């Protein structure tokens, strides 16, 4: 591998490759197509980022064609941003620019990053299609194409955009596809995109991390938030992710926790990108130790030091359970996964235990659990920021429209240059490691903090 890459790897303290890296990097360095089957948290980003950077630095660009030379597609904004950070880290001594693009904020900075000579483009499919339609990105120079979390992109309805993007890049290229599962649809997609691919796989996709202590409480729905608050106050809980089934449910849980003095924030598809970025930054720094999320974060969240994962609602798909609890016990650490199950979720629990081939330990409810106070109905904390470009209210994830129409409504013209782009599809731009993201007012925090270990300052709400 190129000396500049080895230097960056040593500076990060890495000495031994993970199994997926050991299997995928050698054929990728040789220029072969790779089909990788690996869960999140196994080090697969480096498995495709390092060979891509190596070949970009040692192989000349297509003569007479400008534009990016490597394209990495990811299903969510958060995952795209993290992939961009990895390219910045591993490629710090290589001298190649990169741009990360996804919707939810204005496209201006990302377009400028591409024009500044980004050799590597990390994108969500929806925003990339927007830029292609506007003729603001040229994919004729792509030599390396990677699809990360391909099964997740399939679940989100990206199959046709992926096919359209693949048709726009040269047929003569190196292609890598990584997926946690390999359903027939992904196998069919891989066969259509890859050429004599080397297939590598690590860890059965239905298995759970051995270092995670899993348990379950049988509890009626109305008391779930009381149990959550009780458990969050334990000293062992330093940084926790709470998964809910719906966006509204996530906001409701945050409202109840804040009313109880437990600092928390929500992240989901209805949040503006600036709100999601602020929530993740606060979570990473420890200012907000509890992050309540939908399955948007089940794969795209890579934060060290997450001690606990709470399944407030059991997932509708049993595979999502494996991805959720994989947010903890990362980088060699141990972790705890706690699930709540009411009577209506027994079927979901049965499917999870069938998939994982293990019975989750049942625990009795704490005898000293108390009911949380109900927040005032008139409060509107945590509502999406008003970000309309002119006259309208900018709904979460869409950035606002002209003329006073609610930005969250479907229909009408695509909002390509005005922010929101196809729900989860959508922008941030970075060149040479920098990222440009629009700002929005921070979510309100509780005025008093009685949760052990909380570090941070109070902020006045809007």
Legacy VTK file of the C-alpha trace (Angstrom):
# vtk DataFile Version 3.0
C-alpha trace
ASCII
DATASET POLYDATA
POINTS 462 float
0.000 0.000 0.000
1.100 3.586 -0.657
3.480 4.894 2.061
1.250 7.948 2.623
-1.641 5.637 3.561
0.519 3.486 5.830
1.643 6.620 7.621
-1.981 7.674 8.287
-2.834 4.159 9.495
0.072 4.200 11.957
-0.953 7.640 13.207
-4.426 6.249 13.977
-2.863 3.471 16.024
-3.994 0.624 13.771
-1.690 -2.383 13.464
-3.892 -5.405 12.713
-6.627 -5.497 10.057
-10.115 -6.700 10.924
-11.322 -9.895 9.194
-13.255 -8.029 6.488
-10.241 -5.779 5.837
-7.873 -8.760 5.634
-10.153 -10.461 3.094
-11.299 -7.483 1.007
-8.241 -5.218 0.746
-5.856 -7.575 -1.139
-8.176 -8.258 -4.123
-9.294 -4.622 -4.124
-5.668 -3.468 -4.354
-5.301 -5.727 -7.389
-8.187 -3.911 -9.068
-10.701 -6.756 -8.787
-14.390 -6.222 -8.116
-15.371 -7.135 -4.542
-18.652 -8.341 -3.035
-18.392 -7.995 0.751
-20.863 -9.334 3.310
-20.270 -7.763 6.697
-22.227 -6.024 9.429
-21.628 -2.473 10.538
-18.862 -2.101 13.078
-16.582 -4.644 11.378
-14.261 -2.079 9.776
-15.601 -2.319 6.246
-15.261 1.429 5.571
-11.482 1.061 5.636
-11.874 -2.115 3.571
-12.966 -0.025 0.600
-11.544 3.419 1.474
-7.902 2.326 1.702
-7.742 0.483 -1.645
-9.676 3.294 -3.316
-7.217 5.912 -2.036
-4.257 3.722 -3.007
-5.426 3.194 -6.574
-6.435 6.835 -6.991
-2.933 7.913 -5.965
-1.171 5.424 -8.233
-3.427 5.317 -11.287
-3.805 8.260 -13.710
-7.177 9.855 -14.418
-8.997 9.433 -17.731
-7.408 11.760 -20.266
-9.410 14.892 -20.992
-12.188 14.159 -18.459
-12.622 16.298 -15.373
-14.731 15.554 -12.321
-14.645 12.964 -9.543
-12.829 9.683 -10.092
-14.320 7.673 -7.205
-17.982 7.487 -6.187
-19.229 5.985 -2.916
-22.993 5.630 -2.441
-24.493 5.420 1.077
-28.149 5.195 2.190
-28.248 7.916 4.869
-26.812 11.357 5.527
-25.085 10.271 8.724
-23.366 7.298 7.106
-22.259 9.427 4.142
-20.749 11.989 6.528
-18.890 9.293 8.455
-17.510 7.759 5.268
-16.291 11.218 4.263
-14.542 11.570 7.619
-12.818 8.225 7.073
-11.528 9.310 3.660
-10.243 12.525 5.232
-8.485 10.550 7.991
-6.883 7.857 5.839
-6.097 10.212 2.978
-4.669 13.101 4.997
-1.208 12.636 3.411
-2.382 11.692 -0.082
-3.509 15.141 -1.210
-6.843 14.148 -2.790
-9.923 16.303 -2.277
-13.289 14.789 -1.407
-16.875 16.019 -1.242
-19.785 14.637 0.782
-23.239 15.417 -0.589
-26.682 14.731 0.811
-29.941 16.632 1.129
-31.489 18.638 3.913
-29.403 21.787 3.367
-28.571 24.011 0.416
-26.580 22.498 -2.410
-24.304 25.498 -3.005
-21.324 24.385 -0.851
-21.412 20.854 -2.274
-21.445 22.096 -5.869
-18.505 24.350 -5.080
-16.619 21.439 -3.507
-17.091 19.406 -6.680
-15.943 22.327 -8.835
-12.876 22.755 -6.627
-11.629 19.415 -7.896
-13.003 16.710 -5.597
-11.541 13.394 -6.717
-13.759 11.427 -4.325
-17.516 11.877 -4.135
-19.495 10.369 -1.233
-23.213 10.728 -1.865
-26.717 9.600 -1.040
-28.542 8.521 -4.213
-31.373 11.078 -4.054
-29.210 14.205 -3.905
-26.809 12.813 -6.494
-29.724 12.297 -8.895
-30.751 15.928 -8.224
-27.300 17.182 -9.237
-27.215 14.906 -12.260
-30.572 16.294 -13.415
-29.196 19.821 -13.056
-26.003 18.846 -14.943
-23.908 19.946 -11.970
-21.920 16.734 -11.643
-20.090 14.779 -14.342
-19.661 11.050 -13.669
-17.854 10.184 -16.905
-14.509 10.121 -15.110
-15.522 7.600 -12.426
-12.993 4.777 -12.179
-14.064 3.353 -8.808
-17.664 2.764 -7.691
-18.595 1.533 -4.201
-22.033 0.788 -2.745
-22.105 0.650 1.049
-25.025 -0.834 3.019
-26.596 -2.007 -0.226
-29.407 -3.884 1.520
-30.371 -0.745 3.441
-30.498 1.231 0.194
-32.749 -1.453 -1.229
-35.073 -1.167 1.795
-35.246 2.607 1.317
-36.347 2.291 -2.304
-33.057 3.334 -3.918
-32.803 0.446 -6.360
-33.849 2.425 -9.441
-31.694 5.488 -8.588
-28.739 3.132 -8.127
-29.310 1.581 -11.531
-29.565 5.019 -13.104
-26.350 6.194 -11.437
-24.513 3.007 -12.430
-25.597 3.550 -16.033
-24.085 7.065 -15.962
-20.589 5.928 -14.939
-18.169 4.194 -17.322
-18.649 0.456 -17.765
-14.877 0.023 -17.415
-14.401 0.590 -13.692
-13.673 -1.184 -10.433
-16.836 -1.852 -8.413
-17.214 -2.860 -4.779
-20.513 -3.662 -3.060
-20.892 -4.181 0.682
-24.024 -5.415 2.424
-24.926 -6.772 5.851
-27.365 -9.260 4.336
-27.602 -10.897 0.940
-31.268 -11.275 -0.070
-32.047 -12.336 -3.661
-32.587 -8.720 -4.750
-29.094 -7.709 -3.601
-27.581 -10.766 -5.249
-29.313 -9.794 -8.487
-28.071 -6.206 -8.179
-24.520 -7.397 -7.497
-24.593 -9.641 -10.561
-25.638 -6.687 -12.714
-22.947 -4.327 -11.392
-19.940 -6.512 -10.625
-17.636 -8.320 -13.038
-16.099 -11.607 -11.850
-16.191 -10.327 -8.287
-14.252 -11.802 -5.399
-16.803 -12.597 -2.678
-15.735 -12.134 0.933
-17.860 -12.629 4.054
-17.288 -12.343 7.792
-19.577 -13.142 10.722
-23.038 -14.546 9.939
-25.368 -11.598 9.511
-27.891 -13.004 11.993
-25.384 -13.225 14.844
-25.050 -10.592 17.560
-21.871 -9.263 19.086
-20.660 -11.573 21.848
-19.529 -8.689 24.038
-23.072 -7.299 24.334
-25.046 -8.187 27.457
-28.672 -8.500 26.298
-31.774 -8.466 28.466
-35.485 -7.738 28.169
-38.281 -6.318 30.309
-41.912 -7.288 29.713
-43.823 -4.074 30.355
-47.014 -2.394 29.254
-46.568 0.410 26.734
-47.800 3.176 29.031
-44.986 2.511 31.534
-42.089 2.148 29.091
-40.920 5.732 29.485
-40.979 5.382 33.304
-38.730 2.310 33.068
-36.445 4.044 30.567
-35.923 7.035 32.851
-35.287 4.732 35.804
-32.599 2.782 33.941
-30.990 5.869 32.408
-30.282 7.210 35.896
-28.051 4.244 36.728
-24.366 5.148 37.079
-23.297 2.554 34.502
-25.163 4.387 31.724
-22.678 6.903 30.317
-23.860 7.282 26.715
-27.046 5.666 25.403
-29.027 5.323 22.177
-32.775 4.737 22.481
-34.579 3.314 19.435
-38.252 4.005 18.777
-40.495 2.769 15.982
-41.764 6.173 14.808
-40.504 9.743 14.467
-43.384 11.061 16.575
-42.562 8.461 19.210
-38.947 9.642 19.369
-40.004 13.255 19.914
-42.497 12.195 22.572
-39.871 10.203 24.491
-37.439 13.151 24.412
-40.139 15.479 25.724
-40.875 13.178 28.661
-37.181 12.642 29.476
-36.433 16.362 29.395
-39.384 17.039 31.679
-37.778 14.576 34.106
-34.441 16.416 33.925
-32.689 13.852 31.716
-30.860 15.629 28.854
-31.697 14.007 25.541
-32.273 14.794 21.896
-33.950 13.109 18.942
-32.714 12.297 15.464
-34.986 11.143 12.649
-36.024 11.896 9.089
-38.306 14.821 9.961
-35.471 16.774 11.564
-33.676 19.417 9.523
-30.124 18.418 8.672
-28.686 21.183 10.854
-30.700 19.835 13.813
-29.493 16.298 13.164
-25.890 17.487 12.946
-26.173 19.456 16.198
-27.769 16.493 17.974
-25.007 14.140 16.842
-22.264 16.614 17.772
-23.757 17.050 21.252
-24.040 13.281 21.621
-20.455 12.649 20.541
-19.108 15.310 22.882
-21.149 14.052 25.841
-23.144 17.247 26.279
-26.284 15.224 25.516
-25.639 11.645 26.689
-28.992 10.237 25.472
-29.895 10.090 21.776
-33.404 8.931 20.838
-33.578 7.727 17.244
-35.538 5.817 14.671
-33.867 3.108 12.605
-32.170 5.867 10.618
-29.372 5.476 13.185
-29.384 1.676 13.286
-26.536 1.546 10.753
-25.338 5.083 10.130
-24.242 5.858 13.698
-20.607 5.182 14.559
-19.810 6.760 17.925
-17.267 5.347 20.351
-18.201 4.980 23.994
-21.881 4.046 23.625
-22.425 1.955 26.749
-26.115 1.130 26.314
-28.676 0.602 23.571
-32.363 0.635 24.516
-35.004 -0.867 22.248
-37.904 1.255 23.501
-39.943 -0.303 20.670
-38.932 -3.632 19.176
-38.100 -3.320 15.454
-40.567 -4.519 12.841
-37.802 -6.419 11.038
-35.736 -8.808 13.207
-32.520 -7.998 11.282
-32.800 -4.406 12.506
-32.345 -5.663 16.077
-28.845 -6.873 15.221
-27.948 -3.540 13.641
-29.420 -1.535 16.535
-27.545 -3.275 19.310
-24.380 -3.123 17.213
-24.152 0.591 18.055
-22.564 -0.477 21.347
-19.574 -2.769 22.001
-17.570 -1.108 19.239
-13.804 -0.846 18.919
-13.254 -3.781 21.286
-15.437 -2.437 24.107
-18.323 -4.217 25.819
-21.902 -2.992 25.904
-25.449 -3.540 27.125
-28.616 -3.906 25.041
-31.938 -3.574 26.898
-35.270 -4.196 25.191
-38.828 -3.392 26.255
-41.648 -5.656 25.114
-45.387 -5.169 25.534
-48.098 -7.703 24.723
-48.449 -6.540 21.116
-44.729 -7.022 20.478
-44.480 -10.682 21.462
-44.490 -11.761 17.832
-41.608 -9.383 17.060
-39.646 -10.772 20.003
-40.189 -14.310 18.784
-38.862 -13.387 15.334
-35.755 -11.762 16.865
-34.955 -14.806 18.991
-35.480 -17.090 16.013
-33.090 -15.047 13.885
-30.391 -14.735 16.556
-30.867 -18.333 17.715
-30.813 -17.208 21.336
-33.288 -16.491 24.112
-32.940 -12.990 25.514
-32.727 -12.930 29.312
-35.955 -11.719 30.986
-35.571 -9.456 33.996
-38.163 -8.428 36.601
-39.309 -4.817 36.705
-37.609 -2.606 39.307
-39.701 -2.278 42.433
-38.733 1.364 42.966
-39.739 2.609 39.504
-41.808 5.800 39.641
-44.098 7.509 37.138
-42.687 10.491 35.265
-44.495 13.828 35.378
-46.380 14.646 32.209
-45.092 17.772 30.386
-47.403 20.711 29.700
-49.415 20.158 26.531
-48.719 23.687 25.303
-44.957 23.185 25.028
-43.472 23.039 21.541
-39.864 22.346 22.343
-37.976 20.289 19.810
-40.229 21.288 16.911
-38.563 21.587 13.509
-36.746 24.852 12.922
-38.376 27.571 10.845
-36.093 27.486 7.844
-38.218 28.481 4.892
-36.326 30.348 2.229
-39.115 32.913 1.814
-42.487 33.089 3.432
-42.852 29.429 4.415
-42.094 27.261 7.405
-39.130 24.981 6.745
-40.261 21.528 7.816
-37.747 19.078 9.218
-35.693 17.535 6.437
-36.964 19.780 3.650
-35.552 23.235 4.136
-38.545 25.344 3.100
-40.188 26.534 -0.091
-41.135 29.873 -1.508
-44.627 31.235 -1.305
-45.547 30.205 2.222
-46.300 26.524 1.572
-45.371 24.056 4.290
-42.092 22.548 3.231
-42.917 19.079 4.511
-45.754 18.459 2.046
-45.232 16.148 -0.871
-45.972 16.999 -4.434
-45.031 19.962 -6.557
-41.598 20.519 -7.974
-38.518 18.760 -6.599
-36.709 20.914 -4.069
-33.236 20.153 -5.452
-31.536 23.490 -4.849
-33.664 24.499 -1.860
-32.555 21.881 0.638
-34.731 18.813 1.272
-34.287 16.108 -1.274
-36.276 12.881 -1.285
-36.631 12.420 2.462
-33.410 10.844 3.728
-31.660 11.600 0.482
-29.928 14.599 0.505
-26.149 17.472 1.489
-23.091 18.502 3.159
-19.969 19.343 1.266
-16.370 18.933 2.177
-13.182 19.453 0.272
-9.905 18.434 1.776
-11.658 17.408 4.997
-13.908 20.445 5.510
-17.692 20.162 5.783
-20.241 22.919 5.240
-23.615 22.560 6.945
-26.307 25.205 7.447
-26.981 26.296 11.011
-30.285 26.225 12.877
-31.349 27.033 16.461
-30.327 24.357 18.932
-32.972 22.152 20.483
-34.039 23.315 23.950
-32.388 21.682 26.959
-33.856 21.254 30.456
-33.189 24.074 32.865
-32.114 21.686 35.617
-30.055 18.548 35.313
-30.383 15.792 37.874
-28.907 13.016 35.761
-25.546 11.624 37.001
-22.561 12.277 34.802
-24.196 15.019 32.706
-21.725 17.510 31.296
-23.031 20.584 29.557
-24.720 23.949 29.835
-28.313 24.923 29.692
-29.645 26.723 26.648
-32.638 28.945 26.379
-35.303 27.521 24.067
-36.875 29.430 21.242
LINES 1 463
462 0 1 2 3 4 5 6 7 8 9 10 11 12 13 14 15 16 17 18 19 20 21 22 23 24 25 26 27 28 29 30 31 32 33 34 35 36 37 38 39 40 41 42 43 44 45 46 47 48 49 50 51 52 53 54 55 56 57 58 59 60 61 62 63 64 65 66 67 68 69 70 71 72 73 74 75 76 77 78 79 80 81 82 83 84 85 86 87 88 89 90 91 92 93 94 95 96 97 98 99 100 101 102 103 104 105 106 107 108 109 110 111 112 113 114 115 116 117 118 119 120 121 122 123 124 125 126 127 128 129 130 131 132 133 134 135 136 137 138 139 140 141 142 143 144 145 146 147 148 149 150 151 152 153 154 155 156 157 158 159 160 161 162 163 164 165 166 167 168 169 170 171 172 173 174 175 176 177 178 179 180 181 182 183 184 185 186 187 188 189 190 191 192 193 194 195 196 197 198 199 200 201 202 203 204 205 206 207 208 209 210 211 212 213 214 215 216 217 218 219 220 221 222 223 224 225 226 227 228 229 230 231 232 233 234 235 236 237 238 239 240 241 242 243 244 245 246 247 248 249 250 251 252 253 254 255 256 257 258 259 260 261 262 263 264 265 266 267 268 269 270 271 272 273 274 275 276 277 278 279 280 281 282 283 284 285 286 287 288 289 290 291 292 293 294 295 296 297 298 299 300 301 302 303 304 305 306 307 308 309 310 311 312 313 314 315 316 317 318 319 320 321 322 323 324 325 326 327 328 329 330 331 332 333 334 335 336 337 338 339 340 341 342 343 344 345 346 347 348 349 350 351 352 353 354 355 356 357 358 359 360 361 362 363 364 365 366 367 368 369 370 371 372 373 374 375 376 377 378 379 380 381 382 383 384 385 386 387 388 389 390 391 392 393 394 395 396 397 398 399 400 401 402 403 404 405 406 407 408 409 410 411 412 413 414 415 416 417 418 419 420 421 422 423 424 425 426 427 428 429 430 431 432 433 434 435 436 437 438 439 440 441 442 443 444 445 446 447 448 449 450 451 452 453 454 455 456 457 458 459 460 461
